[in-house]
């Protein structure tokens, strides 16, 4: 793999995203939502609703960053020109992935930096190291969760023929993952266990928990607030005694041991779609 080519493509992708009006909109929306989240937490209110907004609606931000990554270049014929240069297809995918990742990281961590600085200016007090560390961990898991959808958008940009088709497919998957999957899992758990949600038996709960492992939303909900599901319309939301990495009652080593499986899955999933993008792009007839 040519590192210079990868870095050049990544830099161009990153620069292009920064100059798009959608970038400022995404940054403002994310900053406002997380600020509301922290205000609710500081006031002792129930902040689960704000986390649910992040978990359910912000995947659209990831999809918006990736859905046109390859197909835009393909339809404008610039991809044909690029491939006449000594640039391999895997370099293009890797460069696009890095550019999208840097854009998403800038949105997430720049927003958190603004919020931490604003809190200092308002209160005049420097936040405790543990609070800043947990805020940083929250940013890491949010970044990985949104990167999953951005990488899926990159995959659809390789697989689909037009930008509209790529975006439509991404939105379709998002709706099913964040809205319809909860009721679907309840139905599957009921069928598999012979019980219903209203019975609330241990057999039904364990069966539902097993099915929820296929949902990225489940793993994000677990590590952030300790909830089994945050999807809209009919999800099976069981709150555990440990309320995610933001639960200050427990040390970070303990929480890491408790949620290590969820953390690994969130780390691996984006790279699975990246691998799918490689395979699809290498087989694509351009």
Long-range contacts (C-beta under 8 A, 24 or more apart in sequence): 1-88, 1-90, 1-91, 1-94, 2-86, 2-87, 2-88, 2-91, 5-86, 5-87, 5-88, 5-91, 5-95, 6-91, 6-94, 6-95, 6-98, 7-95, 7-98, 8-95, 9-87, 9-91, 9-92, 9-94, 9-95, 9-96, 9-98, 9-99, 10-94, 10-95, 10-96, 10-97, 10-98, 10-99, 10-102, 11-99, 12-95, 12-99, 13-69, 13-95, 13-96, 13-98, 13-99, 13-100, 13-103, 14-98, 14-99, 14-102, 14-103, 16-99, 17-65, 17-99, 17-100, 17-103, 18-103, 22-64, 23-103, 23-107, 26-61, 26-64, 26-65, 26-107, 27-106, 27-107, 27-110, 27-111, 29-61, 30-58, 30-61, 30-107, 30-108, 30-111, 31-111, 31-114, 31-115, 33-58, 34-111, 34-112, 34-115, 35-115, 35-118, 38-115, 38-119, 38-135, 41-246, 47-225, 48-225, 48-227, 48-230, 51-221, 51-224, 51-225, 51-230, 52-230, 52-232, 54-142, 55-145, 55-178, 55-217, 55-220, 55-221, 55-224, 55-230, 56-178, 56-179, 56-217, 56-230, 56-231, 56-232, 57-178, 58-142, 58-146, 59-145, 59-146, 59-148, 59-149, 59-174, 59-177, 59-178, 60-149, 60-171, 60-174, 61-104, 61-107, 61-146, 61-149, 62-104, 62-146, 62-147, 62-148, 62-149, 62-150, 62-151, 62-152, 62-153, 63-149, 63-150, 63-152, 63-153, 63-167, 63-170, 63-171, 63-174, 64-153, 64-167, 65-100, 65-103, 65-104, 65-150, 65-153, 66-100, 66-149, 66-150, 66-151, 66-152, 66-153, 66-154, 66-155, 66-156, 66-157, 67-153, 67-154, 67-156, 67-157, 67-163, 67-166, 67-167, 67-170, 68-157, 68-163, 68-166, 68-167, 69-96, 69-100, 69-153, 69-154, 69-157, 70-96, 70-154, 70-157, 70-158, 70-277, 70-281, 71-157, 71-158, 71-160, 71-161, 71-162, 71-163, 71-166, 72-157, 72-163, 74-286, 75-162, 75-163, 79-286, 80-286, 83-286, 89-278, 89-281, 89-282, 90-278, 90-281, 90-282, 92-281, 93-154, 93-158, 93-274, 93-277, 93-278, 93-281, 96-154, 97-151, 97-154, 97-274, 97-277, 100-147, 100-150, 100-151, 100-154, 101-147, 101-150, 104-143, 104-146, 104-147, 104-150, 105-143, 108-139, 108-142, 108-143, 108-146, 109-139, 109-143, 112-136, 112-138, 112-139, 130-248, 133-252, 134-245, 134-246, 134-248, 134-252, 137-245, 137-252, 138-224, 138-245, 138-246, 141-220, 141-223, 141-224, 141-245, 141-263, 141-266, 142-220, 142-224, 144-266, 144-267, 144-270, 145-216, 145-220, 145-266, 147-270, 148-216, 148-266, 148-269, 148-270, 148-273, 149-174, 150-270, 151-270, 151-271, 151-273, 151-274, 151-277, 152-273, 154-273, 154-274, 154-277, 155-273, 155-274, 155-276, 155-277, 155-280, 158-277, 158-280, 158-281, 158-284, 159-280, 177-215, 177-216, 177-217, 177-231, 178-217, 178-231, 178-232, 179-231, 179-232, 179-233, 180-233, 181-215, 181-217, 181-231, 182-229, 182-231, 182-232, 182-233, 182-234, 182-235, 182-236, 183-233, 183-234, 183-235, 185-211, 185-212, 185-215, 185-229, 185-235, 185-236, 186-234, 186-235, 186-236, 189-236, 197-236, 205-236, 205-238, 208-236, 209-238, 212-236, 213-265, 216-265, 216-266, 216-269, 219-262, 219-265, 219-266, 220-266, 222-259, 222-262, 223-259, 223-262, 223-263, 223-266
